[in-house]
Amino acid sequence: MSSPNSQIDNVDKAILSILAEDASVPYTEIAKRLVVSPGTIHVRMKKMQELGVVHGSHIAVNPQKIGYDICAFIGIFIDNAGIHGYSDAVKKMQEVPEIVELHYTTGVYSMFAKVMCRDTENLRKVLNERIRTIPGVHRTETFLSLEESIRRPVKIE
């Protein structure tokens, strides 16, 4: 079985590049830019969805503009850091809406979470009442983000 990457060509990559920059670009506009038919764009997007290369489309929201002033990263230590302990903790963390990203990591942390909170009181509650009460969570280490300097999609070559 070939990998999804071996099943996409330069036209597919060009489509992905355009949509990674602005997911609201209509397929007709993409077709004009790439000098292909709009139907070609539809067929290729469907193929990339079926391959798992593309899933969903997203809108970029500025969290500060809707009242989320605190961005923090939390290193989470799990007592039973095996996959079973990890899976149980993930299920509980999915119930915490302030967690916007969660990664299983190598290094000193079992997991690394990105959280968006309205203020420091909200962050305190998320840490003390939601995350640290999850069975298996041994301790946490929190890092506040003072500024996001770079955010970009992965480069499509």
N, C-alpha and C positions, 0 to 999 in steps of 0.2 A: 504494500500500500504506500503510495507516495504522500509526501507531506503537503499541506495546503500551499506552502510557499512554492513548491514545484509546479503547482497547477494554476498559478496566476502569472500573467505576462505584463509587459510594459504598459499596455492600455489599462489593465486592472490597477496597476500601481499608480498611474496618472489619475485615475478616478479617485483612488484612496487619498492621494495627496491633496486634491482639490477639496474633498469632503472633510479631511482632517483639519484643514484651515478654516472651513466654514461649512458646517453640516446643513445649512439652509440653502445652499446653492441648488437650484432646480436641475433635474436630470437633463432638461432641454438645454440649459446653459452649459452644462458639462459636455454634452454632445457637440455643441457649437465649438467650444474650445478645443476639443479633441478631433474635430472633423469626422464624426461618426453619427449614426442615427440615434435618436433618443431610445429606440427599442434596444439598441446594443447596450446602452447604459443599464436599462432595466434588467436585461438578461444577465449581464455581468455582475450586477449587484446581487441578484438572486443567487447566482452561483457562489459568490463570496460569502453570502449568508449561510448557504447550505454547507460550505466548507468550514464554517466557524471563523473565517477571517474577519468578518464584520458581524457585530451583534448590537442591535439597537442604534439609536442616534441620540445625541445628548445636546443639551443647551448649557452654555456656560453662564452660571449665575454668580454675581459678585456677592459673596456672603455678607460683607460689611454693609452693603446697601439694603439688606433685609434684616439687619439687626444681629448678625453673628460677628461679634468683635474679637473673639478669642479663637485663634487657631493653635492647637497644641499637638505635640507628638508624644505618645506614651509608650515607653518600653514596658512590657508586661512579662513578669516572671511567673511561670506556671509550675506548681509543685511536681505534677506528673506531666512532664513536657512531651511525652510520647504522643503518637497520633490520636489515641483515644482521649487523653486529657485535653489535647488541642481541640478536637472535634466537639467535645462537650462544652468547652469554653466558648468556641465560636458560636454555637447555637444560642448561648445566653447573650453574647455580645451583639448578635443580630437584633436583639430586642432593645438596644441602646441607640436611639435615633441620632444622637450626636456623633457617633462613630461613623465617619464617612469613608474610611479605608481601614482595612485590617490585613496585615501580612504575617505569615509564618516565616520566621527568620532564622538565620544562622547567627552565631555570636552570642553575646551575653543574654539577650532577651529571647524568650520563647516566641513572642509576638510583638509587633510594632503597630500601633494604631494612630490614625490621624483623626482628631476630633475637632468639631466646630461648635463653639459655645457662645451664648449670648453675652456672658460676662464672667468674672471670676467666681461669683457665687454659683452660677450654673456649672462651671468647670469643677468646683469643689464637690457639688452634689453628684456629678457624673463619676468622679473618681471615688469618693467615699461611699456613696449609696448604690451605685450601679456596677462599676467595674470591680472594685475591691471586695464586694460581697459575693462575687461569682465563685463557686466552689473550684478550688485548684489555683486561684490567683494568689500567689504568695506575696508579691509586692509589685509596686509600679515605680517608674521613674518618669517624670514629666518634663518636657521641654516646650517652652512657649516660642512660637514663631513671631518675630517682630516685623518681618516683611517677607513676602514671597517675591523673590528676585527673578526667577525663571519658571515659566509654565509653558510647555509646548507639547505638541503631539510627537510621537516617535517619528523619526525621519524615515521616509519610504524611498528606498533607492531602487 
